[in-house]
Amino acid sequence: MAYLTKKQQRELFIEEFLRRLREAPPGTRVYMRVGDVFRDADVVSIDQLRAAGRSADDEKKDSSR
């Protein structure tokens, strides 16, 4: 029995999801079980991203003065 790497599992998942999207009638929701395919993905708080973006914008404004 062959085992797939996480990257291979993700690629197969995305291929299957895109196939289901193409085959679904317009306006139909497509659901798929994710399981642990994306377990090792980085999870970032949207608030942290916004704060980082604001501080980067502030630095750009300060350096342009």
N, C-alpha and C positions, 0 to 999 in steps of 0.2 A: 504494500500500500504506500503510495507516494504522499508525502506531506508538503503542504504549500507554505511558503513564507508569508508573513503578514502583508508584504507588498503584493504578492500574487493574489492573496485572498481579497484585498481591497480592489485590485484591478478587475477580478472576476465579479465582485459585487457591483462595481460601477457599470461594467458591461451589461450585466443582467438588469440593473435598474434602468439604464438607458433603453434597453430593448423593450422592457415593459412600458416605459413612457411612450415610445414610438407606436406600440401596438394598442395602447389605450385610446378609447374614443375621446375627443376633445371635451375638456371639463371634468374628466374623471380623475379622481385622486389615485395615486399609486402608492401603496404601502409595502414596505419590505422590512423584515426583521434584520436588525443590524448585528445583534450579538456582540462579540468582542472584536469584530473586524477593525474597529477604530479605537480599540482600547489604549494603544500607545500613542495616540494623537495628542498633541498639546492642547490643553484646555485653558483658555484665557478668558478672564472676566472682561466683558464689554466695557465696564466702568474703568478698568485699568487701561484698556486701549484708548478710550476717550481722554483720560487724564494724560497719557503719554503723548497723544496728538496735540492736546492743548499746550503742554509744556514745550513741545518742539516748535509750535507756532509762536509761543512767547519768546523763545530763544531767537528765532528768525527776526522777529520784530525788534528785539533789543539790539541785535547785531547790525541791523540796517540803519539804526539811528546814528 
